[in-house]
Amino acid sequence: MSEEIILTKDNVWDYLEQIPEERFKAKCKTCKTNLTYANLNNFTRHLRMCHNDHFASRVKENVKNSPDTYYNEAGYCLICTGAVQQEDYSRHMMLHPTQEVVQYVTNKTKEEYYTQTDVFELKCTLNNCNIRMPCHITENIKCHISKHNKASELEKIDTGSIYVPNKITDVQDLWKNYTCDDRNFFVNCKFPECQFLGFYIDINLTKFCKHVEDHHGKVFAYEKQNGNQFPRMYFKYRNEEYSECCLCASYTSISTVIYALYYHLETRHPGTPNFHHTVSWGWKYCKKSNITQVECNFCSELIDIDVDLKNLNHHTENTHMKEPTSTEKAHEIAGPSKSQQEKKSKKKFINFIGIIKGE
């Protein structure tokens, strides 16, 4: 059994080779894959804390004048991934608290606001801020190098551009076919032009909900009363007398009485969808800690979550294992037909509906 590698900012270059012309990019010395090696979470938090007014103003203007900014061409909301009719774009966006949209915007546009000043350092360029801050090594790098260290180097097709698809059996196998998406337990398919986005965990958070039942009984009792259904799906427990609205930027407190919840939605958030979904109420009370754990918002305990890879394997088996051979792929790279390009560029979306807070 191979020894675990403890990566540092010094020894990481034993495994990676910098790409000078690209910010925070490096090439794996073993398989020659291009990777992002710096984690920008510190910078994202800086944008939200120190430049919040800039982004909040930008969000409010877009919501008012160009709400389509926050939808893709298929009509899916980029904030909650819900399907929305074009005529309802503005009304739907008003259901999202400004800070929730700011979170999305800063995460997606952060690349516009910094320059790299050192191997693991950047400088904020927004509004002449010029503050410098360090970056950490990404989890992707650690997982990638760990796979090589365990003598399971990833096999590549003849073109050398992508990996041969493999059936995923555990979380570490994810990195054969997928890369992290920086959202809660989402991954992107790494095959060229494929826009598939999926999740790899038990979406119902069974183990975390059991933790809430065992250690936070009042919260569990509150959510047991149709916590996944309308209208309680839009509220979370505060105490025995009050709920908190998850749609209000200030987490407005409302009586736990069901009629008060209905009234609040009708008056403050008219048009709120009243569909019943199966995504766990547990997402209201935890945040992602690492690739297989969530942190409880009440007691900060780390809870393991089960891995569910059926969806990802279904995508791989039904999409990429049926794709042309490597010879045919080389022909496509040289000049695919228009119909082939259109087929490959179709976007697939996962309607991961729920109230998920955090990074």
Sequence and secondary structure as in RCSB ss.txt:
>XXXX:A:sequence
MSEEIILTKDNVWDYLEQIPEERFKAKCKTCKTNLTYANLNNFTRHLRMCHNDHFASRVKENVKNSPDTYYNEAG
YCLICTGAVQQEDYSRHMMLHPTQEVVQYVTNKTKEEYYTQTDVFELKCTLNNCNIRMPCHITENIKCHISKHNK
ASELEKIDTGSIYVPNKITDVQDLWKNYTCDDRNFFVNCKFPECQFLGFYIDINLTKFCKHVEDHHGKVFAYEKQ
NGNQFPRMYFKYRNEEYSECCLCASYTSISTVIYALYYHLETRHPGTPNFHHTVSWGWKYCKKSNITQVECNFCS
ELIDIDVDLKNLNHHTENTHMKEPTSTEKAHEIAGPSKSQQEKKSKKKFINFIGIIKGE
>XXXX:A:secstr
        TTGGGGTEEE TTSTTEEEETTT  EEE EE HHHHHHHHHHSHHHHHHHHHHHHHH GGGGB TTS
BBTTT  B  GGGHHHHHHTS HHHHHHHHHHHHGGGGEEEEETTEEEE GGG   EEE EE HHHHHHHHHHHT
T    B TTSSSB      SGGGHHHHEEE SSTTEEEE STT   EEE B TT HHHHHHHHHH HHHHHHHHT
TTTSTTGGGEEE SSSEEEESSSTT  EEESSHHHHHHHHHHHSTT       S GGGGGEEEEETTEEEETTT 
 EEE  B  HHHHHHIIIIITTS  HHHHHHHHH   HHHHHHHT        S     
